[in-house]
Amino acid sequence: MNILLLGKNGQIGRELQRTLLPLGSVTALGRDAFDMEAPNAVAAALRDHSPDLIVNAAAWTQVDRAETSADAAFRINADAVGTIAQYARERGATLLHYSTDYVFDGKKQTPYVETDEANPLNVYGRSKRAGEQALEASGCKFVLLRTSWVFSAEGTNFINTILRLARERENLRIVADQFGAPTSAELIADVTALAVAAHRRNELAGGIYHLAARGRTSWHELACYVVKRARGIGFQLMADVEDIEPIATEDYPLPAMRPRNSLLNSNALTRGLGLDLPDWTVHVDRMLQQLRKRGGRGD
């Protein structure tokens, strides 16, 4: 199988380079190789490599910046996805694509299932939802994985930011009324490979699935957990758990609105693959150990 991975330098893309290798011949491209904002460049990259499977991990992920850069966010998260999906339909290729909990408004009290109505609160969420719609409308063979609160040892993410701030400051103020399940790029990439293999064996139907770690936490609880565990394994931090103040969303205004509830129900995917997903703490602990081994820095 000829696999084309787009977005090789992102958090998920870096991990996919490891997990996709057993499935076929992998060509991994980053933004230096083609411009996701240029439809002709995207189409040319697809024609040049003639993939059987396209794994699209490329995306605009700067949530707040999207509020003032909507055109660019939509070109990458929606228009480019439509171009890729059209190619997949015409050539009979399969497209595996990623989306986000931010397609929901967070007003539901329980975890979201795949059939819940999407109602994005911000430009980023609307651009990702538009990409989903372009994918569904194309008629191509696809598997779409919605995930949430992605993190990894490398790259910009909440956990690395908390570690940096805790090294620099004695007190932190963290939002305590937004809930979700931190999901590691490592886990996403591992499950992606399983999903691709199962789909090729006709054991997993195409469509939209949720992929998030088990459990539930808030940003504040996550920050406390990270600081406590990091200090316990030898990180040198100025802030301790008691120095992390819980605050309301309204006390920390940002350009983009966030959903209060980002929990995703992953039962459809786990049943289809016959697996259990780990609690979010498992990969957070793993990431902290990785960072500790290389000097305690990830960002």
ABEGO torsion letter per residue (X at the ends): XBBBBBGAABAAAAAAAAAAAAAEBBBBBBAAABBAABAAAAAAAAAAAGBABBBBABBBABAAAAAAAAAAAAAAAAAAAAAAAAAAAAAGBBBBBBBBAAABAGABABBBBAABBBBBABAAAAAAAAAAAAAAAAGBBBBBBBBBGBBBABEBBAAAAAAAAAAABABBBBBAABBBBBBBAAAAAAAAAAAAAAAAAGABBBEBBBBBBBEBBBAAAAAAAAAAAAAAAGBBBABBAAABBBBBAAABBBABBBBABABBBAAAAAAAAGBBBBBAAAAAAAAAAAAAAAGGBAX
